Amino acid sequence: MDLLLAGKTALVTGSTAGIGFAIATELAREGVAVVLNGRSAAGVADAQARLLAQLPTANVSGIAADLATAAGCQAVIEAHPQLDILVNNLGIFDPVPFEAIGDEEWQRFFDTNVMSGVRLSRHYLPLMKAANWGRIVFISSESGVNPPTEMVHYGMSKAAELSISRGLAQSAASTGVTVNAVLPGPTRTEGVSEFFAKLAAEQGIDLAETERRFFAEARPTSLLKRFIDPTEVAALVAYVCSPRAAATNGAALRVEGGILSSMC
């Protein structure tokens, strides 16, 4: 299916690895001019090289900026004042008992996972409305609906993204702009793979057994019973960014492997 995205321009935040890189790659495959983002220039350059190795004719640029800060967001805005598509993917996670999460960590998670998208959307949304076309996608998580006991601060930030995306969609009613949230489940990103490899070594079991136990004990409602591949998330995001998804607006779209058992 042609997603009718050729010629559009997109910024994907936090896109040097994991879900963000997969989204950027999928959009580039559809003919979108993609702007990659990460905190370091070396990381951005490496991601750009890896993407071009897959898609040699892709239109790919990059900008290094820490979007957990107002200054970092402003740097991106000044470098790319107009966009057709904004994918607010930047996010951090860290399993920590609630009692051990200090004020600074709560603030760090809010600044990174929430305010990065708020600041960028505050700039780009009015421009998209003026152009009567645009797409903003927040990469939330099933944890925004089903808060993880081991990462309460992460769940908080992902729930906030759901509220923000719905509110922004309502503010763009009757225009050609849509704002949606996508809710991945546990995904086999580089960070997750490293965490589970360490966990397997500590427990003296292999990685496959660690994954089996995780879905049996920590995420027993999963219907998929495995980690999601980043490309599986990227496929949904690419569709949501497409003109073909014009009637999908203000939605919380699941790609979480069936962990959430509620029907809506």
Backbone as CSV, one residue per row, in Angstrom:
resi,resn,N_x,N_y,N_z,CA_x,CA_y,CA_z,C_x,C_y,C_z
1,MET,0.840,-1.198,0.000,0.000,0.000,0.000,0.875,1.248,0.000
2,ASP,0.594,2.143,-0.915,1.276,3.433,-0.928,0.661,4.308,0.155
3,LEU,1.457,4.733,1.127,0.949,5.550,2.224,0.863,7.031,1.873
4,LEU,1.220,7.377,0.655,1.066,8.755,0.165,1.877,9.761,0.990
5,LEU,3.038,9.326,1.437,3.876,10.160,2.303,5.067,10.787,1.582
6,ALA,5.280,10.444,0.350,6.437,10.970,-0.374,6.407,12.488,-0.395
7,GLY,7.547,13.084,-0.072,7.668,14.528,-0.078,7.392,15.196,1.250
8,LYS,6.888,14.438,2.222,6.661,14.995,3.555,7.986,15.049,4.323
9,THR,8.013,15.873,5.368,9.197,15.998,6.228,8.813,15.633,7.652
10,ALA,9.637,14.824,8.290,9.328,14.345,9.635,10.528,14.460,10.555
11,LEU,10.257,14.814,11.793,11.237,14.734,12.872,10.829,13.598,13.782
12,VAL,11.750,12.684,14.031,11.519,11.597,14.983,12.496,11.795,16.130
13,THR,12.002,12.118,17.306,12.892,12.380,18.432,13.400,11.069,19.026
14,GLY,14.588,11.124,19.582,15.181,9.922,20.173,15.269,8.789,19.176
15,SER,15.837,9.064,18.006,15.742,8.112,16.899,17.069,7.508,16.463
16,THR,18.057,7.491,17.343,19.334,6.880,16.969,19.349,5.371,17.198
17,ALA,18.308,4.853,17.856,18.242,3.416,18.134,16.796,3.040,18.438
18,GLY,16.568,1.755,18.610,15.289,1.257,19.099,14.090,1.604,18.241
19,ILE,12.965,1.874,18.906,11.720,2.165,18.216,11.857,3.416,17.349
20,GLY,12.526,4.438,17.855,12.681,5.672,17.097,13.413,5.458,15.785
21,PHE,14.485,4.682,15.809,15.234,4.410,14.584,14.384,3.600,13.614
22,ALA,13.619,2.647,14.131,12.751,1.845,13.269,11.677,2.713,12.620
23,ILE,11.124,3.656,13.368,10.120,4.568,12.812,10.736,5.435,11.722
24,ALA,11.903,6.000,12.009,12.578,6.842,11.026,12.866,6.057,9.750
25,THR,13.296,4.828,9.890,13.595,3.987,8.728,12.348,3.714,7.908
26,GLU,11.252,3.397,8.588,10.008,3.094,7.881,9.476,4.327,7.150
27,LEU,9.552,5.489,7.793,9.111,6.712,7.126,10.002,7.031,5.921
28,ALA,11.304,6.857,6.086,12.224,7.094,4.967,11.919,6.143,3.818
29,ARG,11.556,4.931,4.137,11.204,3.953,3.097,9.983,4.417,2.286
30,GLU,9.119,5.198,2.943,7.916,5.709,2.282,8.159,7.029,1.557
31,GLY,9.418,7.490,1.507,9.740,8.700,0.775,9.702,9.966,1.596
32,VAL,9.655,9.833,2.913,9.651,10.992,3.802,11.079,11.480,4.014
33,ALA,11.276,12.791,4.017,12.564,13.365,4.409,12.614,13.352,5.930
34,VAL,13.504,12.552,6.486,13.510,12.276,7.917,14.653,13.016,8.612
35,VAL,14.334,13.625,9.751,15.339,14.240,10.611,15.516,13.342,11.833
36,LEU,16.701,12.806,11.980,17.032,11.981,13.142,17.452,12.875,14.305
37,ASN,17.281,12.372,15.505,17.676,13.138,16.692,18.243,12.224,17.759
38,GLY,19.295,12.724,18.389,19.878,12.072,19.555,20.660,13.117,20.326
39,ARG,21.217,12.735,21.452,21.921,13.717,22.278,23.329,14.013,21.786
40,SER,23.973,13.053,21.114,25.358,13.270,20.691,25.470,13.298,19.176
41,ALA,26.379,14.137,18.689,26.596,14.238,17.249,27.093,12.917,16.679
42,ALA,27.928,12.225,17.437,28.451,10.940,16.966,27.341,9.914,16.840
43,GLY,26.446,9.891,17.800,25.337,8.949,17.754,24.402,9.225,16.595
44,VAL,24.141,10.491,16.338,23.280,10.866,15.215,23.941,10.490,13.895
45,ALA,25.228,10.774,13.762,25.945,10.448,12.527,25.956,8.939,12.280
46,ASP,26.151,8.178,13.332,26.154,6.719,13.204,24.788,6.216,12.751
47,ALA,23.720,6.756,13.357,22.368,6.341,12.984,22.071,6.699,11.532
48,GLN,22.518,7.875,11.117,22.310,8.306,9.735,23.019,7.349,8.777
49,ALA,24.227,6.949,9.122,24.979,6.023,8.273,24.290,4.663,8.208
50,ARG,23.778,4.187,9.344,23.097,2.891,9.368,21.812,2.916,8.553
51,LEU,21.093,4.026,8.610,19.857,4.122,7.837,20.163,4.176,6.343
52,LEU,21.172,4.958,5.973,21.531,5.061,4.558,22.112,3.761,4.012
53,ALA,22.691,2.953,4.893,23.178,1.644,4.456,22.006,0.756,4.037
54,GLN,20.855,0.940,4.704,19.652,0.186,4.338,18.937,0.803,3.143
55,LEU,18.893,2.143,3.125,18.147,2.869,2.096,19.052,3.951,1.495
56,PRO,19.911,3.591,0.563,20.933,4.529,0.051,20.383,5.805,-0.559
57,THR,19.142,5.787,-1.049,18.587,6.983,-1.682,17.706,7.804,-0.731
58,ALA,17.662,7.413,0.530,16.791,8.104,1.485,17.265,9.532,1.732
59,ASN,16.324,10.399,2.038,16.608,11.784,2.402,16.646,11.849,3.925
60,VAL,17.843,11.789,4.470,18.004,11.689,5.925,19.002,12.729,6.411
61,SER,18.595,13.504,7.384,19.498,14.435,8.058,19.412,14.164,9.557
62,GLY,20.160,14.921,10.340,20.138,14.687,11.777,20.509,15.922,12.558
63,ILE,20.082,15.947,13.812,20.444,17.046,14.697,20.653,16.493,16.096
64,ALA,21.790,16.860,16.682,22.105,16.454,18.047,21.580,17.512,19.006
65,ALA,20.712,17.103,19.925,20.151,18.040,20.908,19.526,17.229,22.032
66,ASP,19.700,17.706,23.248,19.074,17.080,24.415,17.679,17.665,24.568
67,LEU,16.676,16.934,24.137,15.317,17.454,24.127,14.646,17.393,25.491
68,ALA,15.355,16.918,26.486,14.851,17.006,27.858,14.993,18.417,28.398
69,THR,15.628,19.285,27.616,15.828,20.675,28.022,15.118,21.613,27.059
70,ALA,14.725,22.769,27.570,14.101,23.781,26.719,15.073,24.247,25.643
71,ALA,16.345,24.379,26.005,17.352,24.830,25.042,17.508,23.825,23.903
72,GLY,17.480,22.543,24.215,17.598,21.524,23.183,16.426,21.560,22.218
73,CYS,15.221,21.729,22.754,14.037,21.830,21.894,14.116,23.066,21.006
74,GLN,14.576,24.167,21.572,14.681,25.400,20.801,15.697,25.257,19.670
75,ALA,16.777,24.534,19.928,17.787,24.316,18.889,17.199,23.548,17.709
76,VAL,16.376,22.556,18.005,15.733,21.791,16.935,14.758,22.661,16.164
77,ILE,13.976,23.446,16.885,12.991,24.324,16.248,13.675,25.329,15.320
78,GLU,14.785,25.889,15.759,15.494,26.863,14.928,16.096,26.213,13.691
79,ALA,16.555,24.969,13.838,17.154,24.274,12.694,16.097,23.767,11.718
80,HIS,14.912,23.427,12.240,13.836,22.870,11.410,12.527,23.538,11.812
81,PRO,12.328,24.782,11.385,11.171,25.548,11.851,9.831,25.005,11.398
82,GLN,9.799,24.231,10.320,8.532,23.687,9.839,8.663,22.200,9.535
83,LEU,7.607,21.461,9.872,7.558,20.029,9.627,6.148,19.644,9.205
84,ASP,6.045,18.510,8.541,4.736,17.918,8.280,4.361,16.910,9.359
85,ILE,5.383,16.242,9.902,5.165,15.142,10.840,6.113,15.289,12.018
86,LEU,5.566,15.173,13.214,6.370,15.167,14.440,6.059,13.882,15.196
87,VAL,7.078,13.066,15.399,6.923,11.848,16.189,7.679,12.039,17.495
88,ASN,6.923,12.227,18.577,7.509,12.406,19.907,7.808,11.041,20.511
89,ASN,8.972,10.521,20.145,9.370,9.177,20.562,10.311,9.170,21.759
90,LEU,11.032,10.262,21.988,12.040,10.275,23.045,11.456,9.790,24.365
91,GLY,12.159,8.859,25.007,11.689,8.360,26.290,12.767,7.568,27.008
92,ILE,12.697,7.591,28.331,13.609,6.812,29.162,12.796,5.925,30.095
93,PHE,13.410,4.854,30.556,12.768,3.973,31.542,13.835,3.439,32.477
94,ASP,13.429,3.037,33.656,14.381,2.494,34.619,13.604,1.812,35.747
95,PRO,13.705,0.489,35.863,13.009,-0.198,36.953,13.618,0.179,38.311
96,VAL,12.840,0.867,39.133,13.288,1.327,40.450,12.111,1.224,41.418
97,PRO,12.314,0.688,42.624,11.222,0.671,43.600,10.738,2.088,43.896
98,PHE,9.441,2.244,44.083,8.867,3.563,44.296,9.574,4.335,45.401
99,GLU,9.874,3.654,46.506,10.480,4.321,47.652,11.863,4.889,47.336
100,ALA,12.484,4.372,46.286,13.839,4.797,45.946,13.872,5.883,44.866
101,ILE,12.719,6.314,44.385,12.672,7.326,43.329,12.631,8.701,43.975
102,GLY,13.722,9.446,43.854,13.793,10.778,44.436,13.159,11.837,43.550
103,ASP,13.056,13.031,44.089,12.437,14.133,43.355,13.128,14.407,42.023
104,GLU,14.454,14.330,42.014,15.192,14.616,40.787,14.850,13.620,39.676
105,GLU,14.639,12.361,40.063,14.285,11.352,39.064,12.883,11.578,38.521
106,TRP,11.954,11.928,39.405,10.605,12.248,38.937,10.662,13.387,37.910
107,GLN,11.457,14.405,38.224,11.563,15.557,37.329,12.246,15.182,36.022
108,ARG,13.281,14.345,36.102,14.002,13.922,34.901,13.088,13.150,33.953
109,PHE,12.269,12.275,34.501,11.355,11.510,33.667,10.298,12.417,33.046
110,PHE,9.812,13.380,33.818,8.802,14.290,33.294,9.391,15.178,32.197
111,ASP,10.583,15.706,32.433,11.219,16.570,31.441,11.514,15.814,30.146
112,THR,12.004,14.594,30.281,12.402,13.818,29.107,11.201,13.264,28.350
113,ASN,10.350,12.560,29.053,9.269,11.832,28.395,8.067,12.705,28.044
114,VAL,7.845,13.751,28.825,6.642,14.565,28.635,6.948,15.931,28.032
115,MET,7.809,16.702,28.684,8.026,18.082,28.255,8.705,18.191,26.896
116,SER,9.478,17.200,26.503,10.070,17.241,25.163,8.972,17.322,24.112
117,GLY,7.967,16.470,24.244,6.857,16.486,23.300,5.988,17.719,23.425
118,VAL,5.805,18.198,24.649,5.009,19.404,24.866,5.650,20.606,24.176
119,ARG,6.942,20.779,24.389,7.629,21.955,23.845,7.639,21.939,22.316
120,LEU,7.916,20.784,21.744,7.951,20.709,20.289,6.556,20.869,19.694
121,SER,5.580,20.236,20.290,4.211,20.335,19.773,3.685,21.761,19.875
122,ARG,4.074,22.458,20.921,3.630,23.845,21.103,4.077,24.726,19.935
123,HIS,5.231,24.394,19.354,5.703,25.150,18.191,5.066,24.660,16.902
124,TYR,5.084,23.335,16.678,4.699,22.821,15.369,3.188,22.735,15.165
125,LEU,2.408,22.512,16.200,0.974,22.349,16.023,0.309,23.570,15.397
126,PRO,0.574,24.797,15.860,-0.060,25.955,15.212,0.306,26.089,13.731
127,LEU,1.538,25.745,13.385,1.959,25.816,11.986,1.237,24.767,11.143
128,MET,1.054,23.590,11.716,0.307,22.542,11.009,-1.144,22.958,10.811
129,LYS,-1.728,23.569,11.833,-3.109,24.049,11.695,-3.207,25.093,10.585
130,ALA,-2.238,25.994,10.534,-2.246,27.038,9.508,-2.133,26.437,8.109
131,ALA,-1.370,25.351,7.999,-1.209,24.672,6.711,-2.366,23.714,6.420
132,ASN,-3.195,23.474,7.432,-4.336,22.551,7.348,-3.905,21.113,7.040
133,TRP,-2.710,20.770,7.457,-2.250,19.370,7.365,-1.074,19.163,8.313
134,GLY,-1.084,18.042,8.979,0.038,17.680,9.835,-0.285,16.453,10.642
135,ARG,0.764,15.835,11.153,0.614,14.653,11.992,1.540,14.798,13.206
136,ILE,0.968,14.624,14.390,1.772,14.529,15.607,1.444,13.188,16.247
137,VAL,2.477,12.430,16.562,2.308,11.116,17.185,3.153,11.066,18.453
138,PHE,2.525,10.727,19.558,3.227,10.504,20.812,3.419,8.994,20.983
139,ILE,4.673,8.577,21.180,4.926,7.166,21.457,4.811,6.981,22.960
140,SER,3.623,6.569,23.370,3.340,6.335,24.788,3.715,4.883,25.111
141,SER,2.862,4.178,25.827,3.161,2.802,26.225,1.926,2.194,26.867
142,GLU,1.849,0.880,26.829,0.789,0.222,27.594,0.925,0.528,29.081
143,SER,2.116,0.950,29.487,2.337,1.319,30.882,1.579,2.587,31.269
144,GLY,1.142,3.350,30.274,0.334,4.526,30.559,-1.077,4.167,30.989
145,VAL,-1.508,2.963,30.650,-2.828,2.466,31.029,-2.719,1.450,32.158
146,ASN,-1.627,0.705,32.136,-1.391,-0.371,33.099,-0.082,-0.080,33.822
147,PRO,-0.088,0.856,34.798,1.166,1.334,35.401,1.990,0.194,36.010
148,PRO,3.265,0.103,35.633,4.112,-0.967,36.185,4.537,-0.649,37.615
149,THR,4.385,-1.602,38.478,4.763,-1.418,39.883,6.241,-1.080,40.016
150,GLU,7.053,-1.648,39.124,8.503,-1.448,39.219,8.976,-0.155,38.563
151,MET,8.058,0.580,37.903,8.438,1.832,37.232,7.268,2.818,37.305
152,VAL,6.906,3.222,38.498,5.748,4.096,38.666,5.958,5.431,37.959
153,HIS,7.193,5.951,38.028,7.471,7.241,37.384,7.371,7.147,35.868
154,TYR,7.747,6.021,35.310,7.613,5.805,33.874,6.133,5.753,33.485
155,GLY,5.346,4.991,34.239,3.920,4.909,33.970,3.257,6.270,34.028
156,MET,3.655,7.087,35.016,3.121,8.447,35.135,3.367,9.237,33.854
157,SER,4.587,9.179,33.342,4.938,9.976,32.163,4.175,9.510,30.935
158,LYS,3.950,8.205,30.831,3.252,7.677,29.662,1.752,7.954,29.726
159,ALA,1.192,7.992,30.938,-0.204,8.387,31.093,-0.381,9.858,30.720
160,ALA,0.589,10.680,31.084,0.532,12.099,30.738,0.523,12.280,29.227
161,GLU,1.302,11.500,28.514,1.329,11.608,27.056,-0.032,11.297,26.441
162,LEU,-0.740,10.338,27.021,-2.072,10.001,26.513,-3.022,11.181,26.662
163,SER,-2.973,11.829,27.815,-3.840,12.975,28.066,-3.495,14.144,27.136
164,ILE,-2.209,14.394,26.983,-1.772,15.507,26.134,-2.170,15.266,24.684
165,SER,-1.943,14.073,24.180,-2.239,13.802,22.770,-3.728,13.958,22.487
166,ARG,-4.570,13.495,23.409,-6.009,13.642,23.202,-6.414,15.123,23.241
167,GLY,-5.868,15.857,24.178,-6.188,17.277,24.275,-5.755,18.056,23.047
168,LEU,-4.577,17.745,22.519,-4.103,18.434,21.319,-4.959,18.071,20.105
169,ALA,-5.390,16.818,20.034,-6.263,16.420,18.933,-7.560,17.213,18.966
170,GLN,-8.107,17.391,20.152,-9.345,18.156,20.289,-9.143,19.604,19.862
171,SER,-7.962,20.138,20.134,-7.687,21.532,19.761,-7.546,21.704,18.254
172,ALA,-7.316,20.595,17.541,-7.160,20.651,16.081,-8.387,20.106,15.355
173,ALA,-9.506,20.042,16.066,-10.731,19.502,15.464,-11.097,20.251,14.200
174,SER,-11.620,19.514,13.236,-12.097,20.017,11.933,-10.982,20.595,11.067
175,THR,-9.740,20.234,11.364,-8.619,20.613,10.497,-8.038,19.355,9.866
176,GLY,-7.013,19.538,9.043,-6.325,18.400,8.441,-5.194,17.865,9.297
177,VAL,-5.189,18.262,10.572,-4.141,17.829,11.506,-4.690,16.753,12.422
178,THR,-3.948,15.692,12.607,-4.327,14.672,13.580,-3.224,14.522,14.624
179,VAL,-3.647,14.175,15.831,-2.717,13.902,16.930,-3.155,12.587,17.568
180,ASN,-2.252,11.651,17.627,-2.560,10.336,18.174,-1.440,9.858,19.084
181,ALA,-1.760,8.884,19.908,-0.755,8.199,20.726,-0.688,6.743,20.300
182,VAL,0.509,6.202,20.266,0.725,4.788,19.973,1.283,4.135,21.233
183,LEU,0.723,2.988,21.589,1.068,2.325,22.848,1.784,1.005,22.585
184,PRO,3.117,1.025,22.491,3.835,-0.247,22.387,3.803,-0.999,23.713
185,GLY,4.022,-2.297,23.618,4.277,-3.107,24.802,5.764,-3.343,24.925
186,PRO,6.173,-4.316,25.727,7.605,-4.608,25.869,8.241,-4.912,24.513
187,THR,9.215,-4.113,24.156,9.802,-4.166,22.815,11.290,-4.470,22.899
188,ARG,11.766,-5.263,21.948,13.158,-5.694,21.970,14.079,-4.593,21.421
189,THR,14.209,-3.524,22.188,15.149,-2.462,21.845,16.528,-2.814,22.396
190,GLU,17.506,-2.023,22.040,18.855,-2.277,22.545,18.905,-2.208,24.070
191,GLY,18.208,-1.205,24.643,18.211,-1.057,26.093,17.558,-2.222,26.804
192,VAL,16.440,-2.687,26.271,15.737,-3.828,26.862,16.587,-5.089,26.733
193,SER,17.207,-5.273,25.581,18.048,-6.457,25.378,19.209,-6.489,26.361
194,GLU,19.840,-5.323,26.576,20.948,-5.251,27.532,20.475,-5.551,28.954
195,PHE,19.313,-4.994,29.319,18.779,-5.215,30.664,18.492,-6.690,30.906
196,PHE,17.872,-7.364,29.944,17.517,-8.763,30.134,18.726,-9.683,30.020
197,ALA,19.720,-9.301,29.247,20.961,-10.082,29.206,21.655,-10.042,30.565
198,LYS,21.655,-8.871,31.190,22.243,-8.722,32.521,21.448,-9.532,33.544
199,LEU,20.124,-9.474,33.436,19.260,-10.212,34.353,19.472,-11.713,34.208
200,ALA,19.622,-12.183,32.970,19.850,-13.604,32.723,21.169,-14.059,33.344
201,ALA,22.201,-13.237,33.184,23.505,-13.576,33.755,23.443,-13.631,35.273
202,GLU,22.740,-12.701,35.872,22.620,-12.670,37.335,21.864,-13.879,37.867
203,GLN,20.894,-14.362,37.101,20.073,-15.490,37.549,20.627,-16.832,37.095
204,GLY,21.652,-16.803,36.251,22.263,-18.029,35.778,21.393,-18.831,34.827
205,ILE,20.585,-18.132,34.021,19.735,-18.797,33.047,19.951,-18.146,31.683
206,ASP,19.461,-18.809,30.634,19.670,-18.227,29.316,18.618,-17.161,29.030
207,LEU,18.847,-16.406,27.956,18.006,-15.262,27.626,16.582,-15.693,27.301
208,ALA,16.443,-16.816,26.620,15.111,-17.302,26.256,14.279,-17.622,27.490
209,GLU,14.909,-18.197,28.497,14.197,-18.519,29.731,13.830,-17.248,30.491
210,THR,14.717,-16.267,30.454,14.420,-14.984,31.098,13.201,-14.343,30.460
211,GLU,13.133,-14.378,29.141,11.991,-13.818,28.430,10.717,-14.590,28.757
212,ARG,10.809,-15.921,28.794,9.628,-16.739,29.104,9.096,-16.410,30.498
213,ARG,10.002,-16.304,31.471,9.588,-15.991,32.838,8.971,-14.602,32.938
214,PHE,9.537,-13.658,32.197,9.014,-12.290,32.250,7.552,-12.265,31.824
215,PHE,7.236,-12.946,30.727,5.860,-12.922,30.243,4.943,-13.821,31.060
216,ALA,5.508,-14.819,31.713,4.689,-15.681,32.571,4.372,-15.014,33.905
217,GLU,5.330,-14.228,34.416,5.185,-13.681,35.761,4.886,-12.184,35.786
218,ALA,5.601,-11.395,34.986,5.443,-9.937,35.034,4.374,-9.426,34.079
219,ARG,4.185,-10.079,32.925,3.194,-9.661,31.936,2.358,-10.868,31.496
220,PRO,1.680,-11.519,32.451,0.965,-12.767,32.125,-0.206,-12.583,31.164
221,THR,-0.742,-11.375,31.032,-1.883,-11.172,30.130,-1.465,-11.035,28.668
222,SER,-0.157,-10.997,28.398,0.297,-10.872,27.016,-0.227,-12.025,26.171
223,LEU,-0.756,-11.690,25.014,-1.192,-12.710,24.067,-0.062,-13.099,23.118
224,LEU,0.876,-12.189,22.935,2.001,-12.427,22.036,3.043,-13.347,22.676
225,LYS,3.244,-13.182,23.967,4.191,-14.001,24.748,5.628,-13.878,24.262
226,ARG,5.956,-12.738,23.710,7.339,-12.457,23.306,7.503,-10.944,23.221
227,PHE,8.767,-10.523,23.121,9.026,-9.106,22.919,8.628,-8.695,21.498
228,ILE,8.135,-7.491,21.379,7.747,-6.932,20.094,8.999,-6.442,19.374
229,ASP,9.026,-6.610,18.076,10.132,-6.070,17.287,9.855,-4.596,17.002
230,PRO,10.857,-3.726,17.072,10.634,-2.302,16.802,9.969,-2.029,15.455
231,THR,10.238,-2.873,14.466,9.629,-2.659,13.149,8.114,-2.854,13.188
232,GLU,7.648,-3.663,14.130,6.206,-3.893,14.257,5.504,-2.640,14.791
233,VAL,6.198,-1.900,15.625,5.670,-0.611,16.101,5.740,0.417,14.976
234,ALA,6.865,0.430,14.282,7.085,1.410,13.222,6.034,1.309,12.121
235,ALA,5.580,0.108,11.815,4.585,-0.068,10.759,3.292,0.654,11.103
236,LEU,2.861,0.575,12.364,1.646,1.269,12.782,1.851,2.780,12.766
237,VAL,3.005,3.227,13.232,3.269,4.662,13.264,3.268,5.241,11.856
238,ALA,3.869,4.547,10.918,3.904,5.037,9.533,2.490,5.201,8.990
239,TYR,1.623,4.251,9.284,0.239,4.371,8.831,-0.446,5.575,9.473
240,VAL,-0.251,5.755,10.773,-0.881,6.872,11.483,-0.421,8.208,10.909
241,CYS,0.805,8.266,10.424,1.332,9.494,9.825,0.800,9.739,8.416
242,SER,0.168,8.754,7.832,-0.233,8.817,6.439,-1.519,9.604,6.236
243,PRO,-1.675,10.224,5.063,-2.966,10.810,4.706,-4.101,9.791,4.739
244,ARG,-3.775,8.514,4.570,-4.801,7.473,4.605,-5.411,7.320,6.000
245,ALA,-4.739,7.844,7.034,-5.223,7.716,8.415,-5.948,8.973,8.876
246,ALA,-6.528,9.708,7.953,-7.154,10.989,8.285,-8.273,10.856,9.309
247,ALA,-8.965,9.722,9.343,-10.072,9.537,10.277,-9.617,8.971,11.618
248,THR,-8.340,8.734,11.764,-7.791,8.254,13.038,-7.222,9.447,13.770
249,ASN,-7.912,9.902,14.800,-7.534,11.148,15.467,-7.926,11.089,16.937
250,GLY,-7.040,11.572,17.793,-7.314,11.568,19.230,-7.346,10.179,19.823
251,ALA,-6.704,9.240,19.152,-6.798,7.840,19.552,-5.565,7.383,20.325
252,ALA,-5.769,6.343,21.121,-4.673,5.639,21.787,-4.595,4.267,21.132
253,LEU,-3.645,4.105,20.214,-3.573,2.935,19.356,-2.593,1.909,19.919
254,ARG,-3.063,0.717,20.095,-2.263,-0.312,20.768,-1.442,-1.143,19.790
255,VAL,-0.188,-1.356,20.179,0.658,-2.331,19.491,1.479,-2.982,20.600
256,GLU,0.739,-3.565,21.579,1.339,-4.012,22.844,1.222,-5.511,23.067
257,GLY,0.870,-6.227,22.007,0.871,-7.679,22.112,-0.277,-8.262,22.914
258,GLY,-1.306,-7.462,23.162,-2.467,-7.987,23.880,-2.335,-8.001,25.386
259,ILE,-1.385,-7.250,25.939,-1.225,-7.187,27.397,-2.458,-6.565,28.056
260,LEU,-2.989,-5.528,27.421,-4.172,-4.861,27.961,-5.404,-5.691,27.638
261,SER,-6.081,-6.149,28.666,-7.193,-7.072,28.452,-8.524,-6.357,28.270
262,SER,-8.571,-5.049,28.541,-9.820,-4.319,28.372,-10.123,-4.183,26.881
263,MET,-11.397,-4.119,26.536,-11.804,-4.022,25.140,-11.615,-2.623,24.577
264,CYS,-11.537,-1.587,25.426,-11.359,-0.236,24.939,-10.498,0.554,25.905
